[in-house]
Structures are given as structure tokens and as C-alpha cells.
Amino acid sequence: MGHGLCAIPERLLLAHARGEVLFICGAGISRPAGLPDFRQLVLEVYAKLDTSTHSILTELPPGACSQWQANCSGLTDRQTAEVKRFILGDYDVVLGMLERRFDDQTRGDSQVRRTVATILRSGNASPAPIHKALMALADRGGTKTIVTTNFDRLLQVAAQRLRSPVETYSLGSMPRPSRHSEFSGVLHIHGALDKSAARTSELVLSDQDFGEFYLRRRVVPDFIYDAARLYHLVLVGYSANDPPMRYLLNAVAADGKRFDDLKERFTFFGTTSPDAVALADWNGRGITPIHYESADDHDSLRATLERWAALSAINGKKEAVDAELRRAVRTSRSAATESDRDLFDHLFRRSNASERVRLSALISDAKAETGWLDAIVKVCAEAERGRKP
């Protein structure tokens, strides 16, 4: 996509141009708006409900593993069990254990769920730039569709500010995946906070909730199975060990063993340094990782999504595409950067015949040297071969 940005596989860019991409968004996209990820959410719940256990949890580093020994002296056996589960990263299990200890239930209007709602409602109500970029990319040709495991409504607010409001659906009310325009809106597969703070929201929060909606009712797995056959799923805002990610991956991977019509799945994966093992881990789970540099609060990811949206074949800015082509051909093709050559070829490859004629005239007017013109001929020849039976 450009210097310092993610290298998005062209097959994914072309699939998006055909309207065959569905984004699934996790807590990471809402952190710039001041909302917590799952781990931080659990910590904030304990800070309000159980300060003695919270004091132990805050001493644990984010990378703590099963070998980490926490000093739980002074805690009850149930509190100590929760700490050990927290160390393992089983945050859904931790919330279920806490809920059973405080409320003897894991559904309804429990103290834990009221606390979660209060925490999420106290965050910044304004969407971050990444929300707006994702809503622009969610357009598959007159219909916007995006999936999220988040409870907040920041994607909806972002759509309103882009002057293209969308409907909101949650759990059982979600439309079934299809290629029709009825499959649209912001789809909260783990539930959404009700607009009214006075009403209880049905949320997939604890281990029991995941069992209910993934195993018993099968609301989420059936949705994901169907979506993975119709669209390339692109995960944004998750880490490999997020509890929602584990359930989502299991839902898709199990079906991949039996069906060969599942489309390729992708995830944006940020690290501060190259991590071949982590990349192999994603690949081993049946997900193609798109690596980016996570420094500066994941700014590279935001910039990549914004640039992708600006150059989108569906609703991108034609002036931005034209400016990129004029900029690229100011130098010879042989002297251009690899990213400029790839972008140039992609913009022609994704275009229909009439758009290629328009872009070719633009390149000619810019007095591009013959290397660029030869590349146009080559891309057009590829397209002709692709159309032949």
C-alpha cells in the first residue's frame, strides 16, 4: 500500500474490489477511543467489585503464563482460582467465576454485567479514525456490512458521521449471510449495549455465554460458517490469544476440515519486531497474517486502512487514484519503488475495460515512459486470458 504501511496481498485487494470481503472487528479498534480490551475490562471490573483480588491482578504482567506464581495469601480459594485463570488469559472464564461468586448466576442483571456496562458507557463516545476507515471499507457496493465482537456502538456512530447511517443487529436478530442487500448493517455477534442505560443488554461475556451461543444455540458458529463460504473474512483488532478469537477460530477451522469452499481468511497482526513463530501460529490456525509494525499505538494499521479506503474501487476517491498514478509515472518504471509498481499494476488489474481506457489516457497525458505503457499492455493481456474459458 506504500512506504511504512502493511503489505496487503493483492488477492485480498481484488476480492474487496469485487465486494467479497467481510471485516470482523475486535476490542483493539476501540482502544484509541478510550475503551478497554478484554484483559483491561476484567481488571476494571475487579477494581470496582473486588479490590483485594484486583491488587494481585494488577501486579501480573500482560505476558504472564502458567508458570507465573502470584502471591495469593489472604485470598479465598475461589479468588485464588480466579487469579490463576486470569494468568492463563481465560478472561471469559474469570468473569463467569466472578459472576457466580457474586451473583450465583451468569446471565441477566448481575453486578458484573452492570459493572461492565458502566465501564463501557464511561468511555469516549467519539469513534476513532480507524472506525471511520473500517466503515468506508465495509461498503461492498451500495451496502455496508461489518461484523464486530465489541459491545460498543462506535462503528454505528462512525457511519452516521460519514453520512451513511446503517442499521444495528445483535445476536439472534442478525440477518443470515448472503450476497443480497438484506445482509447489511453493523452486526454484533456477541451482543451490543442497549442505547438506554436503564435496560439490560444481552452480551456474550462469560464462559457460560460462549457455551450458550457457540455450542447450545449455535448462533455464532452457524453465522461464521455461512459468512466464510461467501466472503474473505478479515480480522482486525484481535490478538491470537483473545478469548473471542479462540472461539471464532475454532468455529471456522472445524468446518475447514470438511468443506473446500471456505474462502481464505486474513488477520492484521501487529508486533514491535519480526516474530516468525507468531506468524506461523496464525498460519497453523488457518488464518493468513498481514503483519504490520505496532509501534506508535498501531498507527501503521490505521494509516493502511485509511489509504485502502481512499483508493477503494467501490467508494474510493477517483482523484486520489489519479494522483497516485501521476505521481508514480514521474519516474521511469525501472527506477520506481516496488510498492509503486505493484500499486500501478493493481489499479489497472482491478478496473473494468472503460476504467482502463480512462486511466490509460491519464497515463499518456502524463507523458509516462514506455515501461509504464508496457505494464498496462501486460495487465490487460492477463485480464483477457482470465476471461477465456
C-alpha positions as CSV (number, residue, x, y, z in Angstrom):
1,M,0.0,0.0,0.0
2,G,3.0,2.3,0.4
3,H,6.1,3.1,2.5
4,G,5.6,2.2,6.1
5,L,2.2,0.6,5.5
6,C,1.1,-3.0,5.6
7,A,1.8,-5.2,2.6
8,I,-1.8,-6.3,1.8
9,P,-1.9,-9.4,-0.6
10,E,-3.3,-8.3,-3.9
11,R,-5.7,-11.2,-4.0
12,L,-7.3,-9.7,-0.9
13,L,-7.4,-6.2,-2.6
14,L,-9.1,-7.7,-5.7
15,A,-11.6,-9.6,-3.6
16,H,-12.5,-6.4,-1.8
17,A,-13.0,-4.7,-5.2
18,R,-15.5,-7.4,-6.1
19,G,-17.4,-6.9,-2.8
20,E,-16.2,-10.3,-1.4
21,V,-14.6,-9.1,1.9
22,L,-16.2,-9.1,5.3
23,F,-14.4,-7.4,8.2
24,I,-14.7,-8.8,11.8
25,C,-13.6,-6.3,14.4
26,G,-12.3,-6.8,17.9
27,A,-11.6,-4.7,21.0
28,G,-8.3,-3.4,19.6
29,I,-10.2,-1.0,17.2
30,S,-11.9,0.7,20.2
31,R,-8.9,1.2,22.4
32,P,-8.0,4.5,20.6
33,A,-11.4,5.7,21.7
34,G,-10.6,5.0,25.3
35,L,-12.3,1.7,25.7
36,P,-10.5,-1.3,27.3
37,D,-9.6,-4.6,25.7
38,F,-10.8,-7.8,27.3
39,R,-8.0,-8.1,29.8
40,Q,-8.2,-4.5,30.9
41,L,-12.0,-4.8,31.1
42,V,-11.6,-7.6,33.6
43,L,-9.2,-5.6,35.6
44,E,-11.6,-2.6,35.8
45,V,-14.4,-4.9,36.9
46,Y,-12.3,-6.2,39.8
47,A,-11.3,-2.7,40.7
48,K,-14.9,-1.9,41.3
49,L,-16.1,-5.2,42.8
50,D,-13.2,-6.9,44.5
51,T,-10.3,-4.7,45.4
52,S,-8.3,-7.4,47.2
53,T,-8.2,-9.6,44.1
54,H,-7.6,-6.6,41.9
55,S,-4.4,-5.7,43.9
56,I,-3.0,-9.1,43.0
57,L,-4.1,-9.0,39.3
58,T,-2.5,-5.6,38.7
59,E,0.9,-7.0,39.7
60,L,0.7,-9.5,36.9
61,P,2.5,-8.6,33.6
62,P,0.4,-8.9,30.4
63,G,2.7,-11.7,29.2
64,A,2.3,-13.8,32.4
65,C,2.0,-17.5,31.6
66,S,1.0,-20.7,33.5
67,Q,4.4,-20.8,35.2
68,W,3.9,-17.4,36.8
69,Q,3.5,-17.6,40.6
70,A,1.2,-15.0,42.2
71,N,1.2,-14.3,45.9
72,C,-2.5,-15.1,46.7
73,S,-2.1,-15.2,50.5
74,G,-5.1,-13.6,52.1
75,L,-7.4,-14.6,49.2
76,T,-10.1,-17.2,49.4
77,D,-9.8,-20.4,47.4
78,R,-12.4,-19.1,44.9
79,Q,-10.5,-15.8,44.5
80,T,-7.2,-17.7,44.0
81,A,-8.8,-19.9,41.3
82,E,-9.8,-16.7,39.5
83,V,-6.3,-15.3,39.7
84,K,-4.9,-18.5,38.2
85,R,-7.4,-18.4,35.3
86,F,-6.5,-14.7,34.7
87,I,-2.9,-15.7,34.4
88,L,-3.9,-18.2,31.7
89,G,-5.7,-15.5,29.8
90,D,-9.1,-17.2,30.2
91,Y,-10.9,-13.8,30.8
92,D,-14.3,-15.2,29.9
93,V,-13.9,-17.9,32.5
94,V,-12.7,-15.4,35.1
95,L,-15.8,-13.2,34.6
96,G,-18.0,-16.3,34.8
97,M,-16.4,-17.3,38.1
98,L,-16.7,-13.8,39.5
99,E,-20.3,-13.6,38.5
100,R,-21.1,-17.0,40.1
101,R,-19.3,-15.9,43.3
102,F,-21.1,-12.5,43.5
103,D,-24.5,-13.3,41.9
104,D,-24.8,-17.0,41.7
105,Q,-25.8,-16.6,38.1
106,T,-24.1,-15.7,34.8
107,R,-26.9,-14.1,32.9
108,G,-29.3,-11.2,33.4
109,D,-28.9,-8.1,35.5
110,S,-25.9,-9.3,37.6
111,Q,-23.5,-7.0,39.4
112,V,-20.7,-8.0,36.9
113,R,-22.8,-7.2,33.9
114,R,-24.0,-3.8,35.3
115,T,-20.4,-3.0,36.0
116,V,-19.2,-4.0,32.5
117,A,-21.9,-1.7,31.0
118,T,-21.0,1.2,33.3
119,I,-17.3,0.9,32.3
120,L,-18.0,0.8,28.6
121,R,-20.5,3.6,28.7
122,S,-18.0,5.8,30.6
123,G,-15.5,5.7,27.7
124,N,-15.1,8.2,24.9
125,A,-18.3,8.3,22.8
126,S,-16.4,9.5,19.8
127,P,-15.2,6.9,17.2
128,A,-11.5,6.8,16.4
129,P,-10.2,7.3,12.8
130,I,-9.9,3.5,12.4
131,H,-13.7,3.2,12.9
132,K,-14.3,5.6,10.0
133,A,-11.8,3.8,7.8
134,L,-13.4,0.4,8.5
135,M,-16.9,1.7,7.8
136,A,-15.7,3.0,4.5
137,L,-14.2,-0.3,3.7
138,A,-17.4,-2.1,4.8
139,D,-19.1,-0.9,1.6
140,R,-19.4,-3.8,-0.8
141,G,-21.2,-1.8,-3.5
142,G,-24.2,0.2,-2.1
143,T,-24.5,-2.0,1.0
144,K,-22.4,-1.7,4.1
145,T,-21.8,-4.8,6.2
146,I,-19.4,-5.2,9.1
147,V,-19.2,-7.7,12.0
148,T,-17.9,-7.0,15.5
149,T,-17.5,-8.8,18.8
150,N,-17.4,-5.4,20.6
151,F,-20.4,-4.3,22.7
152,D,-19.9,-0.6,22.0
153,R,-21.7,1.3,19.1
154,L,-18.7,3.3,17.8
155,L,-19.0,1.8,14.3
156,Q,-22.5,3.0,14.1
157,V,-21.6,6.5,15.2
158,A,-18.7,6.5,12.6
159,A,-21.2,5.6,9.9
160,Q,-23.5,8.4,10.9
161,R,-20.6,10.9,10.8
162,L,-19.8,9.6,7.3
163,R,-23.4,10.4,6.4
164,S,-24.2,6.8,5.6
165,P,-26.1,5.5,8.6
166,V,-26.6,1.8,9.0
167,E,-28.8,-0.5,11.0
168,T,-27.6,-2.3,14.1
169,Y,-28.3,-6.0,14.7
170,S,-27.3,-8.2,17.6
171,L,-27.2,-12.0,18.2
172,G,-30.5,-13.6,17.1
173,S,-31.7,-10.6,15.2
174,M,-28.8,-10.6,12.7
175,P,-29.6,-11.3,9.0
176,R,-28.1,-14.5,7.7
177,P,-25.0,-14.1,5.5
178,S,-25.8,-13.8,1.8
179,R,-24.7,-11.7,-1.2
180,H,-28.0,-9.8,-1.2
181,S,-28.5,-6.2,0.1
182,E,-30.5,-7.5,3.0
183,F,-27.2,-8.7,4.5
184,S,-26.1,-5.3,5.8
185,G,-25.5,-3.3,8.9
186,V,-23.3,-3.4,11.9
187,L,-23.7,-7.0,13.2
188,H,-22.8,-7.5,16.9
189,I,-22.3,-11.3,17.1
190,H,-21.6,-11.0,20.9
191,G,-24.3,-8.5,21.6
192,A,-24.5,-4.8,21.9
193,L,-25.1,-2.3,24.7
194,D,-28.6,-1.1,24.7
195,K,-29.0,2.6,23.9
196,S,-30.8,3.0,27.2
197,A,-28.7,2.6,30.3
198,A,-31.9,1.6,32.1
199,R,-32.3,-1.6,30.1
200,T,-30.2,-4.8,30.4
201,S,-28.2,-5.9,27.4
202,E,-27.7,-9.5,26.3
203,L,-24.0,-9.9,26.0
204,V,-21.7,-12.9,25.3
205,L,-19.3,-12.1,28.1
206,S,-18.6,-15.2,30.3
207,D,-17.6,-18.8,29.5
208,Q,-21.2,-19.8,30.0
209,D,-22.4,-17.3,27.5
210,F,-19.9,-18.6,24.9
211,G,-21.2,-22.1,25.6
212,E,-24.8,-20.9,25.1
213,F,-24.3,-19.0,21.8
214,Y,-21.5,-21.1,20.3
215,L,-22.5,-24.6,21.4
216,R,-26.1,-24.8,22.5
217,R,-27.9,-22.3,20.3
218,R,-25.0,-22.2,17.7
219,V,-26.0,-18.7,16.7
220,V,-22.4,-17.5,16.2
221,P,-20.8,-20.7,14.6
222,D,-23.6,-21.0,12.0
223,F,-23.3,-17.3,11.1
224,I,-19.5,-17.6,10.8
225,Y,-19.7,-20.9,8.7
226,D,-22.0,-19.2,6.2
227,A,-20.0,-16.0,6.0
228,A,-16.7,-17.8,5.5
229,R,-18.2,-19.5,2.4
230,L,-19.3,-16.3,0.8
231,Y,-16.7,-13.8,1.9
232,H,-13.0,-13.5,2.8
233,L,-13.1,-12.8,6.5
234,V,-10.6,-10.1,7.6
235,L,-10.0,-9.9,11.4
236,V,-9.0,-6.5,12.8
237,G,-8.2,-5.6,16.4
238,Y,-7.5,-9.1,17.8
239,S,-4.5,-10.8,19.4
240,A,-4.1,-14.6,18.8
241,N,-5.0,-15.4,22.5
242,D,-8.1,-13.2,22.8
243,P,-10.9,-15.4,24.1
244,P,-13.3,-14.3,21.3
245,M,-10.6,-15.1,18.8
246,R,-10.2,-18.7,20.1
247,Y,-13.9,-19.3,19.7
248,L,-14.0,-17.7,16.2
249,L,-11.0,-19.6,15.0
250,N,-12.4,-22.9,16.3
251,A,-15.7,-22.2,14.6
252,V,-14.1,-21.7,11.2
253,A,-11.2,-24.3,11.5
254,A,-13.6,-27.1,12.3
255,D,-15.6,-26.5,9.2
256,G,-12.4,-26.1,7.0
257,K,-11.6,-29.8,7.5
258,R,-14.9,-30.9,5.9
259,F,-15.6,-28.2,3.3
260,D,-13.3,-27.0,0.5
261,D,-15.4,-23.9,-0.4
262,L,-14.3,-21.8,2.5
263,K,-12.6,-18.6,1.3
264,E,-9.2,-17.6,2.6
265,R,-9.2,-15.8,6.0
266,F,-6.9,-13.0,7.0
267,T,-5.9,-11.1,10.1
268,F,-3.9,-7.9,10.7
269,F,-1.2,-8.8,13.1
270,G,1.0,-6.2,14.8
271,T,4.3,-6.7,16.5
272,T,7.2,-4.4,17.6
273,S,9.7,-6.7,16.0
274,P,9.6,-9.6,13.5
275,D,8.1,-12.7,15.0
276,A,8.2,-15.7,12.7
277,V,6.8,-18.1,15.3
278,A,3.7,-15.9,15.8
279,L,3.2,-15.7,12.1
280,A,3.5,-19.5,11.8
281,D,1.0,-19.8,14.6
282,W,-1.6,-17.8,12.7
283,N,-1.0,-19.8,9.5
284,G,-1.3,-23.0,11.5
285,R,-4.7,-21.9,12.6
286,G,-5.8,-21.5,9.0
287,I,-5.5,-17.7,9.0
288,T,-3.2,-15.7,6.7
289,P,-1.5,-13.0,8.8
290,I,-0.9,-9.5,7.4
291,H,2.0,-8.1,9.5
292,Y,2.4,-4.5,10.5
293,E,4.6,-2.5,12.9
294,S,2.6,-2.0,16.1
295,A,4.6,0.9,17.5
296,D,3.0,4.3,18.0
297,D,-0.3,2.9,19.1
298,H,-0.7,0.8,15.9
299,D,-0.6,3.9,13.7
300,S,0.6,1.8,10.7
301,L,-2.6,-0.2,10.8
302,R,-4.8,2.9,10.9
303,A,-2.9,4.6,8.1
304,T,-3.1,1.4,6.0
305,L,-6.8,1.1,6.4
306,E,-7.3,4.8,5.6
307,R,-5.3,4.5,2.5
308,W,-7.1,1.4,1.4
309,A,-10.4,3.1,1.9
310,A,-9.2,6.2,0.0
311,L,-8.2,4.1,-3.0
312,S,-11.1,1.6,-2.8
313,A,-12.5,0.5,-6.1
314,I,-16.0,0.7,-4.6
315,N,-16.3,4.1,-3.0
316,G,-12.7,5.5,-3.0
317,K,-11.8,8.9,-4.3
318,K,-11.1,8.9,-8.1
319,E,-9.0,12.0,-7.6
320,A,-6.8,10.1,-5.1
321,V,-6.3,7.2,-7.6
322,D,-5.4,9.6,-10.4
323,A,-3.0,11.5,-8.2
324,E,-1.2,8.2,-7.2
325,L,-0.8,7.2,-10.9
326,R,0.5,10.6,-11.9
327,R,3.0,10.5,-9.0
328,A,4.2,7.1,-9.8
329,V,4.9,7.8,-13.5
330,R,7.0,10.8,-12.8
331,T,10.0,8.5,-12.8
332,S,10.7,5.5,-15.0
333,R,9.2,2.2,-14.1
334,S,12.7,0.6,-13.7
335,A,13.6,3.3,-11.1
336,A,10.2,3.2,-9.3
337,T,9.8,1.5,-5.9
338,E,8.4,-2.0,-5.9
339,S,5.3,-0.7,-3.9
340,D,4.6,1.9,-6.7
341,R,4.9,-0.7,-9.4
342,D,2.6,-3.0,-7.5
343,L,0.1,-0.3,-6.9
344,F,0.1,0.8,-10.5
345,D,-0.5,-2.7,-11.8
346,H,-3.2,-3.3,-9.2
347,L,-5.2,-0.2,-10.1
348,F,-5.3,-1.4,-13.7
349,R,-5.9,-5.0,-12.9
350,R,-8.9,-4.3,-10.7
351,S,-10.5,-2.0,-13.3
352,N,-13.1,-2.8,-15.9
353,A,-12.5,-2.0,-19.6
354,S,-13.9,1.5,-19.6
355,E,-11.9,2.5,-16.5
356,R,-8.7,1.1,-18.1
357,V,-9.3,3.3,-21.1
358,R,-9.7,6.3,-18.9
359,L,-6.6,5.5,-16.8
360,S,-4.5,4.8,-19.9
361,A,-5.4,8.2,-21.3
362,L,-4.4,9.8,-18.0
363,I,-1.0,8.0,-18.1
364,S,-0.5,9.1,-21.7
365,D,-1.2,12.7,-20.9
366,A,1.3,12.5,-18.0
367,K,3.9,11.5,-20.6
368,A,4.8,8.3,-18.9
369,E,7.8,6.5,-20.3
370,T,7.3,3.2,-22.2
371,G,7.9,0.9,-19.2
372,W,4.6,2.0,-17.7
373,L,2.8,1.6,-21.0
374,D,4.2,-1.9,-21.4
375,A,2.9,-2.7,-18.0
376,I,-0.6,-1.6,-19.0
377,V,-0.5,-3.9,-22.0
378,K,0.7,-6.8,-19.9
379,V,-2.1,-6.3,-17.3
380,C,-4.7,-6.0,-20.0
381,A,-3.4,-9.2,-21.6
382,E,-3.7,-11.0,-18.3
383,A,-7.3,-9.9,-18.0
384,E,-8.1,-11.2,-21.5
385,R,-6.6,-14.6,-20.7
386,G,-8.6,-14.7,-17.5
387,R,-11.8,-14.2,-19.4
388,K,-11.2,-17.0,-21.8
389,P,-12.9,-20.4,-20.9
